[in-house]
Amino acid sequence: MFSSALFTDISLDPRSRIGVASCLLLPMTFLDTLPHDIDRGELSGKLLCRRFTDTSSTKLELQAVLWGVELYRTLVPDHERCGLRLYTDSQCVSGLTSRRERLEGSAYRAARSGRLLANADLYAELFAASDELGFEIVKVAGHSRSSSHDSVQRIFSIVDRGARRTLKLWHSGLLTGASLEEPSAEPLQS
Protein backbone atom coordinates (compact mmCIF):
# COMPACT_ATOMS: atom_id res chain seq x y z
CA MET A 1 0.00 0.00 0.00
CA PHE A 2 1.28 3.44 -0.89
CA SER A 3 0.29 6.59 0.98
CA SER A 4 2.33 9.18 -0.93
CA ALA A 5 3.05 9.99 -4.57
CA LEU A 6 6.17 11.89 -5.57
CA PHE A 7 6.45 13.41 -9.04
CA THR A 8 9.85 14.61 -10.28
CA ASP A 9 11.04 16.13 -13.53
CA ILE A 10 13.86 18.29 -14.80
CA SER A 11 14.74 20.98 -17.29
CA LEU A 12 18.36 21.48 -18.31
CA ASP A 13 20.36 23.99 -20.31
CA PRO A 14 23.18 21.76 -21.60
CA ARG A 15 25.37 24.71 -22.62
CA SER A 16 25.53 26.23 -19.15
CA ARG A 17 25.08 22.86 -17.41
CA ILE A 18 22.48 24.50 -15.17
CA GLY A 19 19.23 22.71 -14.57
CA VAL A 20 16.06 22.82 -12.54
CA ALA A 21 14.51 19.91 -10.70
CA SER A 22 10.84 20.09 -9.83
CA CYS A 23 9.06 17.96 -7.24
CA LEU A 24 5.48 17.55 -6.19
CA LEU A 25 4.56 15.40 -3.19
CA LEU A 26 0.91 14.42 -2.90
CA PRO A 27 -1.19 12.01 -0.89
CA MET A 28 -1.80 8.90 -3.00
CA THR A 29 -5.54 9.45 -2.71
CA PHE A 30 -5.15 12.61 -4.83
CA LEU A 31 -4.51 10.37 -7.84
CA ASP A 32 -8.16 9.27 -7.64
CA THR A 33 -9.16 12.77 -8.75
CA LEU A 34 -10.54 12.85 -12.27
CA PRO A 35 -8.13 14.53 -14.71
CA HIS A 36 -10.51 17.38 -15.55
CA ASP A 37 -11.04 18.09 -11.83
CA ILE A 38 -7.33 18.65 -11.17
CA ASP A 39 -6.69 22.36 -10.61
CA ARG A 40 -3.47 23.23 -12.45
CA GLY A 41 -3.06 26.45 -10.45
CA GLU A 42 -3.46 24.73 -7.10
CA LEU A 43 -0.83 22.11 -7.90
CA SER A 44 1.53 24.68 -9.44
CA GLY A 45 1.41 26.50 -6.11
CA LYS A 46 2.57 23.35 -4.31
CA LEU A 47 5.35 22.59 -6.77
CA LEU A 48 8.89 22.93 -5.42
CA CYS A 49 11.81 23.73 -7.71
CA ARG A 50 15.54 23.68 -7.08
CA ARG A 51 18.43 24.75 -9.26
CA PHE A 52 21.49 22.55 -9.79
CA THR A 53 24.77 23.55 -11.43
CA ASP A 54 27.49 21.59 -13.19
CA THR A 55 25.09 18.82 -14.11
CA SER A 56 23.94 16.70 -17.05
CA SER A 57 20.52 15.30 -17.90
CA THR A 58 21.19 11.88 -16.34
CA LYS A 59 22.82 13.36 -13.27
CA LEU A 60 20.01 15.90 -12.86
CA GLU A 61 17.33 13.20 -13.11
CA LEU A 62 19.06 11.35 -10.26
CA GLN A 63 19.54 14.56 -8.26
CA ALA A 64 15.84 15.38 -8.70
CA VAL A 65 14.73 11.99 -7.38
CA LEU A 66 17.14 12.11 -4.45
CA TRP A 67 16.03 15.64 -3.56
CA GLY A 68 12.39 14.54 -3.80
CA VAL A 69 13.07 11.58 -1.51
CA GLU A 70 14.73 13.95 0.96
CA LEU A 71 11.64 16.19 0.83
CA TYR A 72 9.50 13.12 1.55
CA ARG A 73 11.68 12.28 4.58
CA THR A 74 11.39 15.88 5.78
CA LEU A 75 7.71 16.52 5.10
CA VAL A 76 6.15 13.17 6.00
CA PRO A 77 6.59 12.12 9.64
CA ASP A 78 7.93 8.59 10.22
CA HIS A 79 4.64 7.36 11.68
CA GLU A 80 2.74 8.50 8.54
CA ARG A 81 5.05 6.82 6.01
CA CYS A 82 3.17 3.90 4.54
CA GLY A 83 4.90 3.71 1.20
CA LEU A 84 6.04 6.01 -1.56
CA ARG A 85 5.39 5.70 -5.28
CA LEU A 86 7.75 7.81 -7.35
CA TYR A 87 6.69 9.02 -10.82
CA THR A 88 9.31 10.04 -13.40
CA ASP A 89 9.74 10.09 -17.16
CA SER A 90 13.44 9.28 -16.82
CA GLN A 91 14.45 6.07 -18.56
CA CYS A 92 17.64 6.03 -16.50
CA VAL A 93 15.87 6.26 -13.14
CA SER A 94 13.08 3.85 -14.04
CA GLY A 95 15.58 1.29 -15.34
CA LEU A 96 17.90 1.34 -12.33
CA THR A 97 16.05 -1.34 -10.41
CA SER A 98 16.67 -3.87 -13.16
CA ARG A 99 20.33 -2.80 -13.41
CA ARG A 100 21.02 -2.77 -9.67
CA GLU A 101 22.56 -6.22 -9.32
CA ARG A 102 24.93 -5.63 -12.23
CA LEU A 103 25.90 -2.13 -11.04
CA GLU A 104 26.61 -3.23 -7.48
CA GLY A 105 28.32 -6.42 -8.67
CA SER A 106 30.78 -4.41 -10.74
CA ALA A 107 31.29 -1.87 -7.91
CA TYR A 108 29.80 0.75 -10.27
CA ARG A 109 32.60 0.32 -12.79
CA ALA A 110 32.42 0.24 -16.59
CA ALA A 111 32.74 -3.29 -17.98
CA ARG A 112 35.34 -2.47 -20.63
CA SER A 113 37.50 0.20 -19.06
CA GLY A 114 37.02 -0.60 -15.39
CA ARG A 115 36.55 3.11 -14.68
CA LEU A 116 34.13 4.24 -12.03
CA LEU A 117 30.82 5.29 -13.60
CA ALA A 118 30.16 9.02 -13.68
CA ASN A 119 27.12 8.85 -11.40
CA ALA A 120 28.19 5.95 -9.20
CA ASP A 121 27.69 7.89 -5.96
CA LEU A 122 24.16 8.91 -6.99
CA TYR A 123 23.23 5.33 -7.97
CA ALA A 124 24.44 4.04 -4.60
CA GLU A 125 22.56 6.81 -2.78
CA LEU A 126 19.35 6.01 -4.67
CA PHE A 127 19.64 2.29 -3.88
CA ALA A 128 20.25 3.07 -0.20
CA ALA A 129 17.18 5.31 -0.11
CA SER A 130 15.14 2.61 -1.83
CA ASP A 131 16.27 0.05 0.76
CA GLU A 132 15.36 2.42 3.58
CA LEU A 133 11.98 3.59 2.29
CA GLY A 134 10.94 0.79 -0.04
CA PHE A 135 9.63 3.11 -2.74
CA GLU A 136 8.39 2.02 -6.12
CA ILE A 137 9.43 3.83 -9.32
CA VAL A 138 6.81 4.26 -12.03
CA LYS A 139 7.78 5.37 -15.56
CA VAL A 140 5.44 8.03 -16.95
CA ALA A 141 5.18 8.72 -20.64
CA GLY A 142 6.39 12.28 -20.93
CA HIS A 143 5.05 14.92 -23.33
CA SER A 144 1.85 13.10 -24.28
CA ARG A 145 -1.19 14.80 -25.79
CA SER A 146 -3.34 16.43 -23.14
CA SER A 147 -6.51 14.89 -24.58
CA SER A 148 -5.21 11.44 -23.59
CA HIS A 149 -4.12 12.37 -20.05
CA ASP A 150 -5.19 10.36 -17.06
CA SER A 151 -4.71 11.88 -13.59
CA VAL A 152 -1.06 10.81 -13.32
CA GLN A 153 -0.19 12.27 -16.73
CA ARG A 154 -2.04 15.51 -15.97
CA ILE A 155 -0.15 15.93 -12.70
CA PHE A 156 3.14 15.05 -14.37
CA SER A 157 2.56 17.66 -17.09
CA ILE A 158 2.22 20.29 -14.35
CA VAL A 159 5.55 19.20 -12.84
CA ASP A 160 7.20 19.19 -16.30
CA ARG A 161 5.92 22.65 -17.18
CA GLY A 162 6.98 23.97 -13.79
CA ALA A 163 10.57 22.83 -14.31
CA ARG A 164 10.76 24.32 -17.81
CA ARG A 165 9.13 27.59 -16.73
CA THR A 166 11.41 27.98 -13.71
CA LEU A 167 14.58 27.38 -15.74
CA LYS A 168 13.42 29.97 -18.25
CA LEU A 169 12.73 32.51 -15.47
CA TRP A 170 16.14 31.95 -13.87
CA HIS A 171 17.91 32.34 -17.19
CA SER A 172 16.01 35.52 -17.96
CA GLY A 173 16.85 36.98 -14.55
CA LEU A 174 13.19 37.23 -13.54
CA LEU A 175 13.60 34.72 -10.73
CA THR A 176 16.18 35.39 -8.07
CA GLY A 177 16.82 34.37 -4.50
CA ALA A 178 19.71 31.95 -4.75
CA SER A 179 23.14 32.04 -6.28
CA LEU A 180 23.54 30.41 -9.68
CA GLU A 181 26.78 28.90 -8.44
CA GLU A 182 25.23 26.55 -5.87
CA PRO A 183 21.94 24.74 -5.48
CA SER A 184 19.54 26.82 -3.47
CA ALA A 185 19.68 26.07 0.23
CA GLU A 186 15.91 25.83 0.28
CA PRO A 187 13.47 24.89 -2.44
CA LEU A 188 11.92 27.88 -4.15
CA GLN A 189 8.29 28.08 -5.10
CA SER A 190 7.72 28.09 -8.84
Residue, then its C-alpha position, 0 to 999 in steps of 0.5 A: m500500500f502506498s500513501s504518498a506519490l512523488f512526481t519529479d522532472i527536470s529541465l536542463d540547459p546543456r550549454s551552461r550545465i544548469g538545470v532545474a529539478s521540480c518535485l510535487l509530493l501528494p497524498m496517494t488518494f489525490l490520484d483518484t481525482l478525475p483529470h478534468d477536476i485537477d486544478r493546475g493552479e493549485l498544484s503549481g502553487k505546491l510545486l517545489c523547484r531547485r536549481f542545480t549547477d554543473t550537471s547533465s541530464t542523467k545526473l540531474e534526473l538522479q539529483a531530482v529523485l534524491w532531492g524529492v526523496e529527501l523532501y519526503r523524509t522531511l515533510v512526512p513524519d515517520h509514523e505516517r510513512c506507509g509507502l512512496r510511489l515515485y513518478t518520473d519520465s526518466q528512462c535512467v531512473s526507471g531502469l535502475t532497479s533492473r540494473r542494480e545487481r549488475l551495477e553493485g556487482s561491478a562496484y559501479r565500474a564500466a565493464r570495458s575500461g574498469r573506470l568508475l561510472a560518472n554517477a556511481d555515488l548517486y546510484a548508490e545513494l538512490f539504492a540506499a534510499s530505496d532500501e530504507l523507504g521501499f519506494e516504487i518507481v513508475k515510468v510516466a510517458g512524458h510529453s503526451r497529448s493532453s486529450s489522452h491524459d489520465s490523472v497521473q499524466r495531468i499531474f506530471s505535465i504540471v511538474d514538467r511545465g513547472a521545471r521548464r518555466t522555472l529554468k526559463l525565469w532563472h535564465s532571464g533573470l526574472l527569478t532570483g533568490a539563490s546564487l547560480e553557483e550553488p543549489s539553493a539552500e531551500p526549495l523555491q516556489s515556482 
